[in-house]
Amino acid sequence: MSTNQHSSHDELIFLEELEKSDPQVKSEGTLTWRIMIIDDDPDVHSATTFALSSLAIQNRALSFLHAYSAVQAKEILKNETDIAVILLDVVMEQEDAGLQLVNTIRNEMGLSEVRIILRTGQPGYAPEIDAIRDFDINDYKTKSELTRTKLFTTITSAIRSYDQICSINTLRRASDITTRSSRELISQTNINEFSAIAIRSIIEYFESPDINILLFKQDDPNGSLNIIAANGQFAHAINSPLKNPENAIILQTIENCLSQQQNILDSNHAALYLSNTTQTRYALYVGVNRPISTQDERFLDVYSSNVSVCLDNVLLNIRLRNHAFTDPLTNLPNRLKLLHMLDQILAQKNRPQTTLALIDIDHFAETNNALGHQFGDLLLCAVAERLRHHFEHSCKLARIGSDTFSIVGHNDIVRPEIILSLFYAPFLIEKQDVQLSATIGLVKLDDYVGDTSDALKDTNIALKRAKKQQRTGYVYFTNNMGVEIRERVRLMRALNSAFQKNHLFVVYQPQVHIGTGKPVGAEALLRWKTTDGKFIPPDQFIPIAEYSGLIIELGDWVLRNACYELQSLLKKGYTNFKMSVNVSQAQFLHPEFLNSVRRAINDTGIPPELLDLEITESMAMEDPIFLMETLHQLKKIGVKISIDDFGTGFSSLSYLQKLPIDQLKIDRSFVNQIVDETSSASIPKMIIQLCQGLGLTVIAEGVEELKQAQALMTFGCALAQGYYYSKPLESAKLFEWLGTNA
């Protein structure tokens, strides 16, 4: 813009005229444009100040700073801010003192916004054009050239340029702050960290660490205002109400902001409405120590919008995190949260005396099924509330399963007798008194050597041991329990591997007629021989197979092998030879059991009446209705049914009489009581007489001596098996034995 012309937009307004037309104009001492005069001639200072003192630009007066040398100017510039224009004499102590000072201002001090107007009293001396360009000099005039009007025009142009540069820089800085803070805010999962970042960003923008900022939270429209974060003189007010009368304007501003659901921007304070999709309302109060400019208002509007979006994301993350770590029914921490708590405890080098307890409600499933799931939920909440009331302030609680709770705390507090005592009083549910009991497993973590999953696993082992021994009791975990369970797991894996690699095989123990010694059948028995030649006893691996569920597949495999062996013997001329096969409870209850029996018979073509399925006496008493139905289905297929280990259970004789069975087997424990044919052996005698009365065949197992066989024959038992006749034999050996003993 030429210094000789100016448009109507540059029309000069003088302070006295503005004050007459606008009594609200800001004069020196409030908000002014700061002009710095640097010249070694005092008269220049006086003349310049006199010429400009009455000028007002954009409703703001001018104020002046004076330096009479480059050295003095540097000191002032180090301590003063917001200088809009510098009127600088080119020649002072030295001919290039002015240009050297410009270099210091721009490059060393980094003051890029201030506008610099060079003046010289020597018409023949002028700085190079490159210097004017490189140092960002706004204008260059000789002192004689700067008449009052031209000085007004030059200063006005420089101030407007300064104001535009400041606005651009402020917007850029505001944009950088908003972008950076949004990036930090969006990733937060904690409202306290979120609040700290939001407050820190506003402090950075206003460049005032003592600015008053308060973040308010209102849970419902009629609820109280809670301060959840604060800065400045209100830093102590978190979670406290603002009761002082001087704070009434803050509360009123925030209430207006929340009720109108929009930002409220005043002369020196603002209330920012932080919208979100939850029922809770948030507002941010900002009280600044200077007038809020148009740029400030723009920043606060944009900033509040960004913070609102980020706040919604944070609140969503918090809800998701709470859902991930909290049981929705009882509002207690869940299993995942318990694992995190155990991680922290076990990571400590010097752990306090800490106990982990698992509490299982006895027979909860029956209560839940009988009274309904809604009633069961209320019952679980009542248990959680009682545990919370007693332990919440001293221990960590969690619900980790349907009816299983956990407590982590000091050994002196987490004691089983204290926990069990909480179940002495009944629980009032829907005006009903419900009496509950619990069983507890505990692990002391003081010197525990395992990790988090091991600790929870071992506590569960103790809980299962307690439930197995006696309900409404407790068991502390010991290392021996861990050894037992690990050995069981090892054996389980080895058994599964042995089955897959065909290391299991079937042997057959002959069954004979005691009087004639003639073979009448054989019992199929499963055996396991490891790769190193060691035999694993059946009483070790059969329970493991039942526990793991492998017994179903194993049982079907044994049944088919036994049927194929019987088919082979029939082809070799051993007619009317019977094959006995044990059936486990899991196998018997499996929905495919009847089909597997049919397939084995059909695939091998054996007469079904030559297949004898043995079930235990305890199985016969487990589910009478299901048992009766299944046995009748088996009888339709044509197979025979035997009750194995008879006499070791507690079966009802009247019930036994109703079962469609063909044979009873006397358990070896009773056979061992027989010394000779003259001994009383009352139980074997009674079983034999019972079978005779019911029209059932009876067979004795575990016969190892001639005198036992003779006694059994005397009592009326015709059939037997045991080592006295033969040990269990593999297929080829069985055929040889039959050839010798037929």
Secondary structure in CASP SS format (residue, H / E / C, confidence):
PFRMAT SS
TARGET T0000
AUTHOR 0000-0000-0000
METHOD secondary structure of the structure
MODEL  1
M C 1.00
S C 1.00
T C 1.00
N C 1.00
Q C 1.00
H C 1.00
S C 1.00
S H 1.00
H H 1.00
D H 1.00
E C 1.00
L C 1.00
I C 1.00
F E 1.00
L H 1.00
E H 1.00
E H 1.00
L H 1.00
E H 1.00
K H 1.00
S H 1.00
D C 1.00
P C 1.00
Q C 1.00
V C 1.00
K E 1.00
S C 1.00
E C 1.00
G C 1.00
T C 1.00
L C 1.00
T C 1.00
W E 1.00
R E 1.00
I E 1.00
M E 1.00
I E 1.00
I E 1.00
D C 1.00
D C 1.00
D C 1.00
P H 1.00
D H 1.00
V H 1.00
H H 1.00
S H 1.00
A H 1.00
T H 1.00
T H 1.00
F H 1.00
A H 1.00
L H 1.00
S C 1.00
S C 1.00
L E 1.00
A E 1.00
I E 1.00
Q C 1.00
N C 1.00
R E 1.00
A E 1.00
L E 1.00
S E 1.00
F E 1.00
L E 1.00
H E 1.00
A E 1.00
Y C 1.00
S C 1.00
A H 1.00
V H 1.00
Q H 1.00
A H 1.00
K H 1.00
E H 1.00
I H 1.00
L H 1.00
K H 1.00
N H 1.00
E C 1.00
T C 1.00
D C 1.00
I E 1.00
A E 1.00
V E 1.00
I E 1.00
L E 1.00
L E 1.00
D E 1.00
V C 1.00
V C 1.00
M C 1.00
E C 1.00
Q C 1.00
E C 1.00
D C 1.00
A H 1.00
G H 1.00
L H 1.00
Q H 1.00
L H 1.00
V H 1.00
N H 1.00
T H 1.00
I H 1.00
R H 1.00
N H 1.00
E H 1.00
M C 1.00
G C 1.00
L C 1.00
S C 1.00
E C 1.00
V C 1.00
R E 1.00
I E 1.00
I E 1.00
L E 1.00
R E 1.00
T E 1.00
G C 1.00
Q C 1.00
P C 1.00
G C 1.00
Y C 1.00
A C 1.00
P C 1.00
E C 1.00
I H 1.00
D H 1.00
A H 1.00
I H 1.00
R H 1.00
D H 1.00
F C 1.00
D C 1.00
I C 1.00
N C 1.00
D E 1.00
Y E 1.00
K E 1.00
T E 1.00
K C 1.00
S C 1.00
E C 1.00
L C 1.00
T C 1.00
R H 1.00
T H 1.00
K H 1.00
L H 1.00
F H 1.00
T H 1.00
T H 1.00
I H 1.00
T H 1.00
S H 1.00
A H 1.00
I H 1.00
R H 1.00
S H 1.00
Y H 1.00
D H 1.00
Q H 1.00
I H 1.00
C H 1.00
S H 1.00
I H 1.00
N H 1.00
T H 1.00
L H 1.00
R H 1.00
R H 1.00
A H 1.00
S H 1.00
D H 1.00
I H 1.00
T H 1.00
T H 1.00
R H 1.00
S H 1.00
S H 1.00
R H 1.00
E H 1.00
L H 1.00
I C 1.00
S C 1.00
Q C 1.00
T C 1.00
N C 1.00
I H 1.00
N H 1.00
E H 1.00
F H 1.00
S H 1.00
A H 1.00
I H 1.00
A H 1.00
I H 1.00
R H 1.00
S H 1.00
I H 1.00
I H 1.00
E H 1.00
Y H 1.00
F H 1.00
E C 1.00
S C 1.00
P C 1.00
D C 1.00
I C 1.00
N E 1.00
I E 1.00
L E 1.00
L E 1.00
F E 1.00
K E 1.00
Q E 1.00
D C 1.00
D C 1.00
P C 1.00
N C 1.00
G C 1.00
S C 1.00
L C 1.00
N E 1.00
I E 1.00
I E 1.00
A E 1.00
A E 1.00
N C 1.00
G H 1.00
Q H 1.00
F H 1.00
A H 1.00
H H 1.00
A H 1.00
I C 1.00
N C 1.00
S C 1.00
P C 1.00
L C 1.00
K C 1.00
N C 1.00
P H 1.00
E H 1.00
N H 1.00
A H 1.00
I H 1.00
I H 1.00
L H 1.00
Q H 1.00
T H 1.00
I H 1.00
E H 1.00
N H 1.00
C H 1.00
L H 1.00
S H 1.00
Q H 1.00
Q C 1.00
Q C 1.00
N C 1.00
I E 1.00
L E 1.00
D C 1.00
S C 1.00
N C 1.00
H E 1.00
A E 1.00
A E 1.00
L E 1.00
Y E 1.00
L E 1.00
S C 1.00
N C 1.00
T C 1.00
T C 1.00
Q C 1.00
T C 1.00
R E 1.00
Y E 1.00
A E 1.00
L E 1.00
Y E 1.00
V E 1.00
G E 1.00
V C 1.00
N C 1.00
R C 1.00
P C 1.00
I C 1.00
S C 1.00
T H 1.00
Q H 1.00
D H 1.00
E H 1.00
R H 1.00
F H 1.00
L H 1.00
D H 1.00
V H 1.00
Y H 1.00
S H 1.00
S H 1.00
N H 1.00
V H 1.00
S H 1.00
V H 1.00
C H 1.00
L H 1.00
D H 1.00
N H 1.00
V H 1.00
L H 1.00
L H 1.00
N H 1.00
I H 1.00
R H 1.00
L H 1.00
R H 1.00
N H 1.00
H H 1.00
A H 1.00
F H 1.00
T E 1.00
D C 1.00
P C 1.00
L C 1.00
T C 1.00
N C 1.00
L C 1.00
P E 1.00
N C 1.00
R H 1.00
L H 1.00
K H 1.00
L H 1.00
L H 1.00
H H 1.00
M H 1.00
L H 1.00
D H 1.00
Q H 1.00
I H 1.00
L H 1.00
A C 1.00
Q C 1.00
K C 1.00
N C 1.00
R C 1.00
P C 1.00
Q C 1.00
T E 1.00
T E 1.00
L E 1.00
A E 1.00
L E 1.00
I E 1.00
D E 1.00
I E 1.00
D C 1.00
H C 1.00
F H 1.00
A H 1.00
E H 1.00
T H 1.00
N H 1.00
N H 1.00
A H 1.00
L H 1.00
G C 1.00
H H 1.00
Q H 1.00
F H 1.00
G H 1.00
D H 1.00
L H 1.00
L H 1.00
L H 1.00
C H 1.00
A H 1.00
V H 1.00
A H 1.00
E H 1.00
R H 1.00
L H 1.00
R H 1.00
H H 1.00
H H 1.00
F H 1.00
E C 1.00
H C 1.00
S C 1.00
C C 1.00
K E 1.00
L E 1.00
A E 1.00
R E 1.00
I C 1.00
G C 1.00
S C 1.00
D C 1.00
T E 1.00
F E 1.00
S E 1.00
I E 1.00
V E 1.00
G E 1.00
H E 1.00
N C 1.00
D C 1.00
I C 1.00
V C 1.00
R C 1.00
P H 1.00
E H 1.00
I H 1.00
I H 1.00
L H 1.00
S H 1.00
L C 1.00
F C 1.00
Y C 1.00
A C 1.00
P C 1.00
F E 1.00
L E 1.00
I E 1.00
E C 1.00
K C 1.00
Q E 1.00
D E 1.00
V E 1.00
Q C 1.00
L C 1.00
S C 1.00
A E 1.00
T E 1.00
I E 1.00
G E 1.00
L E 1.00
V E 1.00
K E 1.00
L C 1.00
D C 1.00
D C 1.00
Y C 1.00
V C 1.00
G C 1.00
D C 1.00
T H 1.00
S H 1.00
D H 1.00
A H 1.00
L H 1.00
K H 1.00
D H 1.00
T H 1.00
N H 1.00
I H 1.00
A H 1.00
L H 1.00
K H 1.00
R H 1.00
A H 1.00
K H 1.00
K H 1.00
Q H 1.00
Q C 1.00
R C 1.00
T C 1.00
G C 1.00
Y E 1.00
V E 1.00
Y E 1.00
F C 1.00
T C 1.00
N H 1.00
N H 1.00
M H 1.00
G H 1.00
V H 1.00
E H 1.00
I H 1.00
R H 1.00
E H 1.00
R H 1.00
V H 1.00
R H 1.00
L H 1.00
M H 1.00
R H 1.00
A H 1.00
L H 1.00
N H 1.00
S H 1.00
A H 1.00
F H 1.00
Q H 1.00
K C 1.00
N C 1.00
H C 1.00
L E 1.00
F E 1.00
V E 1.00
V E 1.00
Y E 1.00
Q E 1.00
P E 1.00
Q E 1.00
V E 1.00
H E 1.00
I C 1.00
G C 1.00
T C 1.00
G C 1.00
K C 1.00
P E 1.00
V E 1.00
G E 1.00
A E 1.00
E E 1.00
A E 1.00
L E 1.00
L E 1.00
R E 1.00
W E 1.00
K E 1.00
T C 1.00
T C 1.00
D C 1.00
G C 1.00
K C 1.00
F E 1.00
I E 1.00
P C 1.00
P H 1.00
D H 1.00
Q H 1.00
F H 1.00
I H 1.00
P H 1.00
I H 1.00
A H 1.00
E H 1.00
Y H 1.00
S H 1.00
G C 1.00
L H 1.00
I H 1.00
I H 1.00
E H 1.00
L H 1.00
G H 1.00
D H 1.00
W H 1.00
V H 1.00
L H 1.00
R H 1.00
N H 1.00
A H 1.00
C H 1.00
Y H 1.00
E H 1.00
L H 1.00
Q H 1.00
S H 1.00
L H 1.00
L H 1.00
K H 1.00
K C 1.00
G C 1.00
Y C 1.00
T C 1.00
N C 1.00
F C 1.00
K E 1.00
M E 1.00
S E 1.00
V E 1.00
N E 1.00
V C 1.00
S C 1.00
Q H 1.00
A H 1.00
Q H 1.00
F H 1.00
L H 1.00
H C 1.00
P C 1.00
E C 1.00
F H 1.00
L H 1.00
N H 1.00
S H 1.00
V H 1.00
R H 1.00
R H 1.00
A H 1.00
I H 1.00
N H 1.00
D H 1.00
T H 1.00
G C 1.00
I C 1.00
P C 1.00
P H 1.00
E H 1.00
L H 1.00
L E 1.00
D E 1.00
L E 1.00
E E 1.00
I E 1.00
T E 1.00
E H 1.00
S H 1.00
M H 1.00
A H 1.00
M H 1.00
E H 1.00
D C 1.00
P H 1.00
I H 1.00
F H 1.00
L H 1.00
M H 1.00
E H 1.00
T H 1.00
L H 1.00
H H 1.00
Q H 1.00
L H 1.00
K H 1.00
K H 1.00
I H 1.00
G C 1.00
V C 1.00
K E 1.00
I E 1.00
S E 1.00
I E 1.00
D E 1.00
D E 1.00
F E 1.00
G C 1.00
T C 1.00
G C 1.00
F C 1.00
S C 1.00
S C 1.00
L H 1.00
S H 1.00
Y H 1.00
L H 1.00
Q H 1.00
K H 1.00
L C 1.00
P C 1.00
I C 1.00
D C 1.00
Q E 1.00
L E 1.00
K E 1.00
I E 1.00
D C 1.00
R H 1.00
S H 1.00
F H 1.00
V H 1.00
N C 1.00
Q C 1.00
I C 1.00
V C 1.00
D C 1.00
E C 1.00
T C 1.00
S C 1.00
S C 1.00
A C 1.00
S H 1.00
I H 1.00
P H 1.00
K H 1.00
M H 1.00
I H 1.00
I H 1.00
Q H 1.00
L H 1.00
C H 1.00
Q H 1.00
G H 1.00
L H 1.00
G C 1.00
L C 1.00
T E 1.00
V E 1.00
I E 1.00
A E 1.00
E C 1.00
G C 1.00
V C 1.00
E C 1.00
E C 1.00
L H 1.00
K H 1.00
Q H 1.00
A H 1.00
Q H 1.00
A H 1.00
L H 1.00
M H 1.00
T H 1.00
F H 1.00
G C 1.00
C C 1.00
A C 1.00
L E 1.00
A E 1.00
Q C 1.00
G C 1.00
Y C 1.00
Y C 1.00
Y C 1.00
S C 1.00
K C 1.00
P C 1.00
L E 1.00
E C 1.00
S H 1.00
A H 1.00
K H 1.00
L H 1.00
F H 1.00
E H 1.00
W H 1.00
L H 1.00
G H 1.00
T H 1.00
N H 1.00
A C 1.00
END
